[in-house]
Amino acid sequence: MKILVPVKRVIDPNVPVRIDLEGKNIVSQNQPHALNPFDEVALAKAAMLRANGDASELIAVSIGGEKTADTLRTALAMGADRAIHIVTNEDQTLQPFDIAGILAQIFREEQFDLALMGKQSVDSDAGQTPSLLAGFLNLPLLPDSFKLEIEGEHVIASFDHDHGQTRARAALPAIISCELHLCEPRPVSLPAMMKARQKPIASRPLADIPVTLKQTVSLIKYKEPAARSACQFFDSVPELAEQLRTDGLLK
């Protein structure tokens, strides 16, 4: 079984994000970057499946500028056998519809049996690519999975919904989007990073992928969230009730 894991290079979620003066872009220069945490979980789970003998090959794919190769090296150190880098311009921003179209083409070319991917990226939080990919390929989607098992030619996943939890079964090939608590990624060791340098990364320019970019959505402006008001403490319930009446929240 061949597993595809799409990965994305994002600004390190542990550092504050800043918006440029025009409000058109997130400031990314001189900011530390990292592997998207949701993709990291998907990659760690795929590596476990390979270690258990449920998969024969694990391939990481990423779309982005030249620095995206660093993210793919991390993916190789985490257990990917090889990597595919779809090279774009550094300032080029692709929307989920276009990203899903590119991944669908790679999926067909490589004849994958399973795509394990993070349910969203921490920069855009769109959460659309897994469902769009499943739609392009006309394959079953098991979304937001926190538990995953391979059973012969089927995959079984558990996920939350509005009324509790569901356990679903789908025939391979299939698309799985992963929650953060699907598994706990292990820290990447220095020897693993050194070995990753010997693993291949195949670079392909975006122009070589037979897809037509739609770019149907345009960004108008980024805006900082409103500042939260200071907390107010009360010594007693009557004092709280009086303040609520003053604010018109309690009659």
Backbone torsions as a table, in degrees:
resi	resn	phi	psi	omega
1	MET	NA	129.9	177.5
2	LYS	-99.6	131.8	-178.7
3	ILE	-114.5	130.9	172.8
4	LEU	-99.2	131.3	173.4
5	VAL	-126.9	103.0	174.0
6	PRO	-72.0	136.2	179.8
7	VAL	-129.0	153.7	-176.3
8	LYS	-132.5	140.6	175.1
9	ARG	-88.9	121.5	-177.9
10	VAL	-129.5	162.8	172.2
11	ILE	-62.5	136.4	-178.7
12	ASP	-50.5	120.8	-177.5
13	PRO	-64.7	-9.8	-179.7
14	ASN	-89.5	-0.8	179.1
15	VAL	-112.9	150.1	179.4
16	PRO	-67.8	144.2	-179.7
17	VAL	-98.9	137.3	179.6
18	ARG	-119.2	148.3	177.6
19	ILE	-103.5	140.9	179.9
20	ASP	-68.9	171.0	-173.1
21	LEU	-63.2	-30.6	-179.0
22	GLU	-83.4	-10.5	-179.4
23	GLY	72.6	18.9	-176.6
24	LYS	-98.5	-23.5	-174.9
25	ASN	-143.0	158.2	169.7
26	ILE	-85.4	134.0	179.3
27	VAL	-70.4	115.0	-177.8
28	SER	-114.9	-18.5	179.5
29	GLN	-65.8	138.8	180.0
30	ASN	61.8	17.9	175.7
31	GLN	-103.0	138.7	177.0
32	PRO	-66.9	140.2	179.4
33	HIS	-116.8	162.0	-177.7
34	ALA	-153.2	170.6	174.0
35	LEU	-72.3	131.7	178.9
36	ASN	-51.0	125.4	-174.6
37	PRO	-55.7	-38.2	178.9
38	PHE	-65.8	-38.4	177.3
39	ASP	-69.3	-33.5	177.6
40	GLU	-61.6	-41.2	177.6
41	VAL	-64.9	-44.8	178.5
42	ALA	-60.3	-41.1	179.8
43	LEU	-66.5	-41.6	179.2
44	ALA	-63.2	-41.2	178.4
45	LYS	-66.2	-41.1	178.0
46	ALA	-62.2	-39.3	177.8
47	ALA	-64.5	-36.4	176.1
48	MET	-64.5	-42.1	179.1
49	LEU	-63.1	-38.7	178.2
50	ARG	-67.8	-41.6	179.5
51	ALA	-64.7	-31.5	179.6
52	ASN	-81.9	-2.5	-179.5
53	GLY	87.4	6.4	179.4
54	ASP	-82.2	-13.5	-179.5
55	ALA	-136.1	147.6	-179.8
56	SER	-99.1	-27.0	-177.3
57	GLU	-151.2	140.5	-179.5
58	LEU	-124.8	121.7	-175.7
59	ILE	-123.6	126.3	177.3
60	ALA	-96.0	139.3	179.4
61	VAL	-129.1	136.2	177.0
62	SER	-141.3	149.3	-178.1
63	ILE	-119.6	121.8	-180.0
64	GLY	167.2	-172.6	-179.3
65	GLY	-71.8	-172.0	-174.6
66	GLU	-60.0	-35.9	-177.6
67	LYS	-68.4	-13.2	177.1
68	THR	-62.0	-23.4	178.1
69	ALA	-59.2	-31.1	177.8
70	ASP	-63.4	-40.4	177.9
71	THR	-64.9	-39.3	178.6
72	LEU	-67.5	-32.6	175.5
73	ARG	-63.5	-38.6	176.1
74	THR	-63.8	-40.9	178.0
75	ALA	-62.3	-40.3	177.7
76	LEU	-65.3	-38.2	178.5
77	ALA	-67.6	-26.5	179.6
78	MET	-82.8	-7.0	175.3
79	GLY	133.2	-6.5	177.9
80	ALA	-65.3	141.5	-179.8
81	ASP	-78.9	-37.2	176.6
82	ARG	-153.9	172.0	-175.0
83	ALA	-139.0	151.3	176.5
84	ILE	-123.1	124.7	-179.6
85	HIS	-111.6	113.2	173.7
86	ILE	-89.4	108.2	-169.4
87	VAL	-86.5	127.2	175.7
88	THR	-120.6	174.3	172.3
89	ASN	-68.8	150.4	-176.9
90	GLU	-60.9	-33.3	-177.0
91	ASP	-96.7	8.3	-178.3
92	GLN	-86.0	127.7	179.3
93	THR	-112.5	124.0	180.0
94	LEU	-104.9	144.8	179.6
95	GLN	-91.4	160.1	-178.1
96	PRO	-52.4	-37.0	179.8
97	PHE	-61.0	-44.3	-180.0
98	ASP	-70.8	-40.2	179.1
99	ILE	-62.2	-43.7	178.6
100	ALA	-63.0	-37.8	178.0
101	GLY	-63.8	-40.6	177.8
102	ILE	-65.6	-46.4	179.8
103	LEU	-63.3	-35.6	178.5
104	ALA	-62.5	-40.2	178.7
105	GLN	-64.9	-42.7	178.1
106	ILE	-64.3	-40.1	-179.9
107	PHE	-60.1	-43.7	-179.8
108	ARG	-67.7	-43.1	-177.5
109	GLU	-63.1	-42.8	-176.2
110	GLU	-87.2	-11.8	-179.7
111	GLN	55.3	58.3	178.8
112	PHE	-72.4	154.9	175.4
113	ASP	-99.0	-22.8	-175.5
114	LEU	-153.8	138.5	171.4
115	ALA	-114.4	119.2	174.3
116	LEU	-107.6	121.5	-175.5
117	MET	-144.6	151.3	175.5
118	GLY	-61.8	146.7	-176.5
119	LYS	-70.2	-19.8	-179.9
120	GLN	-164.5	167.7	172.0
121	SER	-105.9	150.8	-173.4
122	VAL	-79.7	-6.7	178.2
123	ASP	-88.8	-51.9	-178.9
124	SER	-93.1	-26.8	-178.4
125	ASP	56.8	26.9	-176.9
126	ALA	-70.0	-45.3	178.6
127	GLY	65.8	29.0	-175.7
128	GLN	-105.5	-25.3	-170.6
129	THR	-60.5	-42.8	-179.8
130	PRO	-58.5	-46.1	-178.8
131	SER	-68.8	-37.5	177.2
132	LEU	-64.9	-40.5	178.1
133	LEU	-62.5	-44.6	178.0
134	ALA	-61.6	-36.4	178.7
135	GLY	-67.8	-43.6	178.3
136	PHE	-60.5	-38.5	-175.7
137	LEU	-92.4	-8.2	-176.7
138	ASN	56.7	48.5	-178.9
139	LEU	-119.7	157.0	177.5
140	PRO	-66.5	145.4	177.2
141	LEU	-119.7	127.5	172.2
142	LEU	-110.7	105.2	-168.7
143	PRO	-90.0	155.2	169.1
144	ASP	48.4	47.0	-172.4
145	SER	-78.7	135.1	175.0
146	PHE	-113.1	-1.1	175.2
147	LYS	-149.1	139.8	-173.5
148	LEU	-146.5	134.1	178.1
149	GLU	-138.6	147.7	173.5
150	ILE	-105.7	128.3	-179.2
151	GLU	-131.2	91.5	-178.3
152	GLY	65.2	-121.7	179.6
153	GLU	-94.7	20.0	-179.4
154	HIS	-128.8	157.1	173.9
155	VAL	-120.7	137.9	-179.4
156	ILE	-119.4	128.2	-177.4
157	ALA	-134.0	149.9	175.4
158	SER	-115.1	139.8	179.6
159	PHE	-150.8	157.1	-179.9
160	ASP	-84.1	153.6	169.8
161	HIS	-146.5	-175.6	-172.1
162	ASP	-61.3	-27.0	-174.8
163	HIS	-111.6	16.0	178.1
164	GLY	137.8	-132.0	-178.1
165	GLN	-129.3	152.4	179.9
166	THR	-130.9	142.8	173.9
167	ARG	-116.7	119.3	-173.5
168	ALA	-122.9	154.3	-178.2
169	ARG	-127.3	133.4	-178.8
170	ALA	-137.8	147.4	177.0
171	ALA	-77.7	145.4	174.8
172	LEU	-78.0	148.3	-0.5
173	PRO	-74.6	155.4	-176.5
174	ALA	-153.5	166.2	178.1
175	ILE	-115.0	130.4	179.4
176	ILE	-123.2	128.1	170.4
177	SER	-105.4	142.1	-165.9
178	CYS	-113.3	138.4	171.0
179	GLU	-82.5	163.6	-179.8
180	LEU	-65.3	-31.5	-176.2
181	HIS	-93.0	20.9	173.3
182	LEU	-64.8	-40.7	176.3
183	CYS	-162.2	172.7	-179.7
184	GLU	-108.3	107.9	179.3
185	PRO	-62.3	141.4	176.8
186	ARG	-84.2	147.6	175.5
187	PRO	-60.7	143.2	-179.6
188	VAL	-81.6	125.9	-178.5
189	SER	-83.8	160.1	178.6
190	LEU	-62.9	-43.9	177.0
191	PRO	-59.2	-36.9	178.8
192	ALA	-66.1	-37.7	177.2
193	MET	-66.2	-36.7	179.0
194	MET	-67.9	-41.0	178.1
195	LYS	-66.7	-31.3	-179.2
196	ALA	-63.6	-25.1	179.1
197	ARG	-66.4	-20.4	-179.7
198	GLN	-90.5	-10.4	-178.8
199	LYS	-85.4	148.9	-173.5
200	PRO	-80.3	142.3	169.1
201	ILE	-120.7	115.5	178.9
202	ALA	-89.8	117.9	-179.8
203	SER	-97.1	132.6	177.6
204	ARG	-133.7	127.4	176.0
205	PRO	-66.2	147.0	-178.6
206	LEU	-57.0	-32.3	-178.6
207	ALA	-63.6	-21.0	-179.6
208	ASP	-83.0	-9.4	179.1
209	ILE	-88.1	123.2	-176.1
210	PRO	-76.0	67.9	176.0
211	VAL	-131.5	151.8	176.2
212	THR	-104.6	117.2	-178.5
213	LEU	-73.5	131.2	-175.9
214	LYS	-89.1	-46.3	-177.6
215	GLN	49.2	53.3	-175.6
216	THR	-82.6	-11.9	-178.3
217	VAL	-117.9	135.2	177.7
218	SER	-117.9	140.8	178.9
219	LEU	-81.9	126.7	178.8
220	ILE	-87.8	-53.8	-177.0
221	LYS	-169.0	144.0	169.1
222	TYR	-88.6	145.4	-179.9
223	LYS	-139.1	134.7	177.6
224	GLU	-65.9	142.2	175.9
225	PRO	-65.6	151.7	-179.5
226	ALA	-63.2	141.7	179.2
227	ALA	-66.5	139.5	179.2
228	ARG	-77.1	141.9	177.4
229	SER	-73.9	155.5	-178.3
230	ALA	-67.1	147.4	178.1
231	CYS	-71.8	147.7	177.0
232	GLN	-122.0	130.7	-177.3
233	PHE	-105.8	145.2	-179.4
234	PHE	-123.4	144.7	-178.2
235	ASP	-84.8	-17.1	-177.9
236	SER	-153.7	162.7	178.4
237	VAL	-65.6	-43.8	178.0
238	PRO	-57.6	-38.1	178.6
239	GLU	-64.2	-40.6	176.7
240	LEU	-63.7	-44.2	-179.1
241	ALA	-62.2	-39.7	179.9
242	GLU	-64.7	-39.2	178.8
243	GLN	-67.3	-38.4	177.9
244	LEU	-64.7	-36.5	176.4
245	ARG	-67.5	-40.0	179.1
246	THR	-62.8	-37.3	-179.8
247	ASP	-81.9	-2.2	179.3
248	GLY	77.4	16.4	-178.0
249	LEU	-95.3	-11.0	-177.8
250	LEU	-140.4	131.4	-179.9
251	LYS	-103.5	NA	NA
